[in-house]
Amino acid sequence: MDFSAFTIGGMSVLILTLGIVEAAKRFGVTGRWSEALAIGLGATLVGLAQAIQKDLIPAVALPWIEIVVVGIGGGLAATGVYDLAKKLLKR
């Protein structure tokens, strides 16, 4: 299986979906709403990754899509590093 079909800008859409849903839970999204968010977001990101791989997205849009996706991934990573630093400093 070609896992590049499940990445955008080098970011795994699975990891990105998990990160966004977990961040949404911190803002109060719970229960079925978090499941609906995961399904909708996962389907959207996988569909987008597939459309990119099959050249269905205009080339001029690809850098912007990658900038947004990688930016979201970077933001999620930063929150994880921030949380880790807070835990380490409490010791």
Secondary structure, DSSP 8 states (H G I E B T S, - for coil): --GGGGEETTEEHHHHHHHHHHHHHHTT--HHHHHHHHHHHHHHHHHHHHHHHTT-S-TTTHHHHHHHHHHHHHHHHHHHHHHHHHHHHH-
